């Protein structure tokens, strides 16, 4: 396929149903969630586009992989050669493993705060860092930097995007109140994330990743120098 800056919409129109078909044996919620998430989330096109521009992301270590749909999409689309996924939720990991049957992928349950990050060409983390306890975020980032042979890719909640950040914080707090989730929302300033990775030898770029949404999400790509 042509490596365009943004994936041809026909790519996603083909890939998303192919990914969704792999979850046929999952719960009804998951069967509906997976294609909806891939279609609606700007990170889908952003990460696939990066994979095309880079000529593939190699072995992708997906931290906080959830149900594994983004890693499976990368595999089916030729954007990754192998995927290792870690997530705290046992049920999601089981669904990811079942959906990835026959693919070069492995999904395991792990607490990212207490687990050493496995080595890979690309270490990917989407929408997870700000959910970790503030005192552990630097340590997790340092582990990602050590593990990434080529790059670190992160979708981050940017706390310095004005009204977007205020709206995003309100949504996060409302969601936690509904779920009775006592976890704090502690987004680390993006320049601090970039500076830490820069000290570890990476060149960082940050671009908006909120297309069509009012959220303050950005995509940080850190390439090893």
C-alpha positions in Angstrom: 0.0 0.0 0.0 1.1 3.6 -0.6 2.6 5.1 2.6 0.6 8.3 2.7 0.8 10.8 5.6 -2.8 10.0 6.3 -4.2 6.6 5.6 -6.6 6.4 2.6 -10.1 6.1 4.1 -10.6 2.9 2.1 -7.8 1.3 4.1 -9.8 1.8 7.3 -13.0 0.9 5.7 -11.5 -2.5 4.9 -9.3 -2.9 8.0 -11.9 -2.1 10.6 -14.5 -4.8 9.6 -11.6 -7.3 9.4 -10.6 -6.4 12.9 -14.2 -6.5 14.2 -14.7 -9.9 12.7 -12.0 -11.3 15.0 -14.2 -10.4 18.0 -17.2 -12.5 16.9 -17.0 -14.6 20.0 -16.6 -11.7 22.4 -19.3 -10.1 24.5 -22.0 -8.0 22.8 -20.5 -4.9 24.3 -17.1 -5.7 22.9 -18.5 -6.6 19.5 -20.0 -3.1 19.3 -17.2 -1.3 21.0 -14.3 -2.4 18.9 -15.4 -1.1 15.4 -17.0 2.0 17.0 -13.8 2.9 18.9 -11.6 2.3 15.8 -13.8 4.5 13.6 -14.4 7.3 16.1 -11.0 7.6 17.7 -8.5 9.9 15.9 -5.7 7.8 17.2 -6.6 5.0 14.8 -5.8 7.0 11.7 -2.9 8.8 13.4 -1.0 5.7 14.4 -1.7 3.8 11.2 -0.5 6.9 9.2 2.7 7.0 11.3 3.2 3.3 10.6 2.9 3.9 6.8 5.3 6.9 6.9 7.9 4.9 9.0 7.7 1.8 6.7 6.2 -0.1 9.6 6.6 0.1 13.4 8.2 -3.4 13.8 7.6 -5.1 17.1 5.0 -3.0 18.9 4.7 -3.1 22.7 1.2 -1.7 23.5 1.0 -0.6 27.1 -2.6 -0.4 28.3 -3.7 -2.3 25.2 -7.3 -2.9 26.4 -9.0 -5.2 24.0 -6.1 -5.1 21.6 -8.0 -3.7 18.7 -5.3 -1.1 17.7 -2.5 -3.6 17.7 -4.5 -6.1 15.7 -5.4 -3.4 13.2 -1.7 -2.6 12.8 -0.9 -6.3 12.2 -3.6 -6.7 9.6 -2.6 -3.5 7.9 1.1 -4.3 7.7 2.0 -1.6 10.2 3.5 -4.0 12.7 5.4 -7.3 12.5 4.5 -8.4 16.0 2.5 -7.0 19.0 3.0 -7.5 22.7 0.1 -6.1 24.7 -0.1 -5.4 28.5 -3.2 -4.3 30.4 -4.5 -4.5 34.0 -7.9 -5.8 33.0 -8.0 -9.6 32.8 -11.2 -9.8 30.8 -10.0 -7.3 28.1 -6.7 -9.2 27.8 -8.6 -12.5 27.3 -10.7 -11.0 24.6 -7.6 -9.5 22.9 -5.9 -12.9 23.0 -8.9 -14.7 21.5 -9.2 -12.1 18.7 -5.5 -12.3 17.8 -5.6 -16.1 17.3 -3.2 -17.0 14.5 -1.5 -13.6 14.5 2.0 -12.8 15.9 0.6 -11.3 19.0 0.6 -11.9 22.8 -1.5 -10.2 25.4 -0.9 -10.4 29.1 -2.4 -9.0 32.3 0.1 -6.6 34.0 0.2 -3.6 36.3 2.2 -1.1 34.4 3.4 0.5 37.6 5.0 -2.7 38.8 6.0 -4.4 35.5 9.2 -3.9 33.6 8.4 -2.8 30.0 9.3 -5.5 27.5 11.7 -4.5 24.7 10.3 -3.7 21.3 11.0 -1.6 18.2 8.0 0.8 19.1 6.6 1.3 22.6 3.0 2.5 22.3 0.8 4.0 25.0 -2.6 5.6 24.3 -4.6 7.5 26.9 -2.9 5.8 29.9 -0.2 7.9 31.4 -2.6 10.5 33.0 -4.5 7.6 34.7 -1.4 6.4 36.5 -0.5 7.7 40.0 1.4 11.0 39.6 4.4 9.6 41.5 4.8 6.7 39.1 4.5 8.4 35.8 8.2 9.4 35.5 9.3 5.8 36.4 7.0 4.3 33.7 8.3 6.8 31.1 11.9 5.9 32.0 11.0 2.2 31.5 9.4 2.9 28.1 12.6 4.8 27.0 14.8 1.9 28.0 12.6 -0.6 26.2 12.1 1.2 22.9 14.7 0.3 20.3 13.4 2.8 17.7 10.6 5.0 19.0 8.0 5.8 21.7 4.5 6.7 20.5 2.0 8.2 23.0 -1.4 9.7 22.8 -1.4 12.2 25.8 -4.0 14.3 27.6 -2.5 17.8 27.3 -3.4 19.8 30.4 -2.3 23.1 28.7 -4.8 23.4 25.9 -7.2 25.9 27.4 -10.9 25.2 27.0 -10.2 21.8 25.6 -8.3 20.8 28.8 -11.0 22.2 31.0 -13.7 20.2 29.0 -11.6 17.0 29.1 -11.0 17.3 32.8 -14.8 17.8 33.4 -15.6 14.7 31.3 -13.0 12.6 33.1 -14.3 13.6 36.5 -17.9 13.0 35.5 -17.0 9.5 34.1 -15.2 8.6 37.3 -18.1 9.7 39.4 -20.5 7.6 37.4 -18.2 4.6 37.6 -17.4 5.3 41.3 -13.8 5.2 40.2 -11.6 6.9 42.8 -8.5 7.2 40.6 -7.2 10.7 40.2 -6.8 12.4 36.8 -3.2 13.6 36.8 -2.1 14.6 33.3 1.6 15.3 33.1 2.6 18.4 31.2 3.5 17.4 27.7 6.8 19.4 27.6 7.9 17.4 30.7 7.2 14.1 28.9 9.1 15.4 25.9 12.0 16.6 28.0 12.4 13.3 29.8 12.5 11.4 26.5 14.8 14.0 25.0 17.3 13.3 27.9 17.1 9.6 27.0 18.2 10.3 23.5 14.9 10.7 21.6 13.8 13.5 19.2 10.2 14.4 20.0 7.4 15.9 17.9 3.9 16.7 19.2 0.8 17.1 17.0 -2.9 17.5 17.7 -4.8 14.2 17.8 -8.3 15.4 18.6 -9.8 15.6 15.1 -13.6 16.1 15.3 -13.6 16.0 19.2 -13.4 18.8 21.8 -10.7 16.9 23.8 -7.1 18.0 24.4 -5.4 14.9 23.1 -2.1 15.1 21.3 0.2 12.5 19.6 3.8 12.5 20.8 6.3 10.6 18.6 9.8 10.2 20.0 12.3 8.8 17.6 15.6 7.5 18.8 18.4 9.8 17.7 
